[in-house]
Amino acid sequence: GEVRCSMAERLPFRLEKTFEDYYRVVTARELDREEVSEYNVTVRAADGGSPALWSSAVLALRVLDVNDN
């Protein structure tokens, strides 16, 4: 069946469909560790059934600063 993935829109990340039912999380804008150093991103996957089956996963992402030295 068809799988749809989603996540909160207010985060600086977006989902990109790679092929068929595979997705990847990519940055939607530049990140600044001094503003926010960690993100918990919840990705939800749901099928097209009735009732829909769904599952979610939390990705813990840490932002590193490349120019600390």
C-alpha positions as CSV (number, residue, x, y, z in Angstrom):
1,G,0.0,0.0,0.0
2,E,0.8,3.7,-0.1
3,V,2.8,5.2,2.8
4,R,2.8,8.9,3.6
5,C,5.4,10.5,6.0
6,S,5.0,13.8,7.8
7,M,6.6,15.9,10.5
8,A,6.0,19.2,12.2
9,E,6.3,22.1,9.8
10,R,7.9,24.5,12.3
11,L,11.2,22.7,12.3
12,P,14.1,23.6,10.0
13,F,13.9,20.2,8.4
14,R,11.8,18.7,5.6
15,L,11.1,15.2,4.3
16,E,12.3,14.4,0.8
17,K,10.9,11.3,-1.0
18,T,13.8,9.4,-2.5
19,F,11.9,6.7,-4.3
20,E,8.7,4.6,-3.7
21,D,8.2,4.6,0.0
22,Y,11.6,5.8,1.1
23,Y,12.2,9.2,2.6
24,R,15.1,11.2,4.1
25,V,15.2,14.1,6.5
26,V,17.1,17.1,5.1
27,T,17.8,20.6,6.4
28,A,15.4,23.2,5.0
29,R,17.6,26.1,6.0
30,E,21.0,26.8,7.6
31,L,21.3,25.8,11.3
32,D,23.0,27.8,14.0
33,R,24.1,25.8,17.0
34,E,24.2,29.0,19.1
35,E,20.4,29.4,18.6
36,V,19.4,25.7,19.0
37,S,21.9,23.0,19.6
38,E,19.6,19.9,19.6
39,Y,16.4,19.0,17.9
40,N,14.0,16.1,18.6
41,V,12.3,15.5,15.2
42,T,9.2,13.2,15.2
43,V,8.5,11.5,11.8
44,R,5.1,9.9,11.4
45,A,4.4,7.3,8.7
46,A,0.8,6.3,7.9
47,D,-0.7,4.0,5.3
48,G,-3.7,4.6,3.1
49,G,-5.9,2.0,4.7
50,S,-9.2,2.5,6.5
51,P,-8.6,2.8,9.3
52,A,-5.1,4.0,8.7
53,L,-2.2,2.3,10.4
54,W,0.6,4.6,11.6
55,S,3.9,4.6,13.4
56,S,6.2,7.3,14.5
57,A,9.9,7.6,15.3
58,V,11.9,10.4,17.1
59,L,15.2,11.4,15.7
60,A,17.6,13.1,18.2
61,L,19.7,15.5,16.1
62,R,22.7,17.5,17.6
63,V,24.0,20.5,15.8
64,L,27.8,20.9,15.8
65,D,29.6,24.2,15.3
66,V,32.3,24.0,12.6
67,N,34.1,27.2,13.6
68,D,34.5,26.8,17.4
69,N,38.3,26.8,17.2
